[in-house]
Amino acid sequence: MRLNTRGRYGLQLLSQLACHLDETKPVGLKDIAKSTGLPWRYLEQIAGPLRKASLIVGRPGRAGGYRLVRPPSRITLREVMEVTSGPVRLMECVDKPETCEKSNKCTSRAMWVTLTGELRGVLDRYTLDDLAQRPCAGCRATASRAKSLRTTVKQPSRGRGASKRWKYMRSLE
């Protein structure tokens, strides 16, 4: 397994679907691409394996799009990474010792097995629901929660022109 763009983009795609879980209509890949800045043709390539693994279901056509099959709290990050990038292992010999002729004498193989187990454990602990709770591009509910927390901050007074700079910075949010 490599931590590549397919895995990262797959996580972003599914976290966007998790953010839009309350909506009645499916979410289009072009909408996700617009809100995240990811290329939608690449998202199409990633959606195929996710659909085959029964993580998402798609509806074709103009009013089509994708939805999650299961609740986000039941989809682990490891599951997404394995579907998009392959098995989670740091070295080939971790799961298949026969691939290396020196694996029975290797002094570092035990460390790689332990590290791979730890990485798998971390990815199993986190779910899409954990990602959906964080503010993200295109997620209206989480963004509005985060904005309501920020509105309690008072405008700093930092001399002449501070008001303009403050308004400009707030417009970027």
Residue pairs with C-beta under 8 A, 6 or more apart in sequence:
1 7
1 81
1 82
1 85
1 86
1 87
1 88
1 89
1 90
2 85
2 86
3 81
3 85
4 85
5 42
6 46
6 84
6 85
7 80
7 81
7 84
7 85
9 38
9 42
9 43
9 46
9 84
10 46
10 50
10 80
10 81
10 83
10 84
10 85
11 77
11 80
11 81
11 131
12 32
12 36
12 38
12 136
13 29
13 32
13 38
13 43
13 46
13 47
13 50
14 50
14 55
14 56
14 68
14 72
14 75
14 80
14 128
14 131
15 128
15 131
15 132
15 136
16 27
16 32
16 35
16 36
16 136
16 138
16 139
17 27
17 32
17 56
17 66
17 67
17 68
18 68
18 72
18 128
18 129
18 131
18 132
19 132
19 136
19 138
19 139
19 140
19 141
19 142
20 27
20 138
20 139
21 68
21 71
21 72
21 132
22 141
25 63
25 65
26 58
26 59
26 63
26 64
26 65
26 66
26 67
27 65
27 66
27 67
28 64
28 65
28 66
29 40
29 43
29 44
29 47
29 65
29 66
30 40
31 65
31 138
32 38
32 40
32 43
32 138
33 39
33 40
33 43
34 138
35 137
35 138
36 136
36 137
36 138
37 137
46 84
47 56
47 58
47 66
49 83
49 84
50 56
50 80
50 83
50 84
51 57
51 58
51 66
53 79
53 83
54 69
55 68
55 69
55 70
55 75
55 79
55 80
55 83
56 66
56 67
56 68
56 69
57 66
57 67
57 69
58 64
58 65
58 66
59 65
59 66
59 67
68 75
68 128
71 129
72 127
72 128
72 129
72 131
72 132
73 127
73 128
73 129
74 127
75 127
75 128
76 123
76 124
76 125
76 126
76 127
77 123
77 124
77 126
77 127
77 128
77 131
78 88
78 120
78 123
78 124
80 128
81 88
81 123
82 88
87 95
88 116
88 119
88 120
88 123
89 95
89 116
90 112
90 115
90 116
90 119
91 109
91 112
91 116
92 99
92 100
93 99
93 100
93 103
93 106
93 109
93 112
94 109
94 112
94 113
94 116
97 103
97 104
97 109
100 106
100 109
103 109
132 139
132 142
133 142
134 142
135 142
135 143
135 145
135 146
136 142
136 143
147 173
150 173
155 162
155 163
155 166
156 162
156 166
158 165
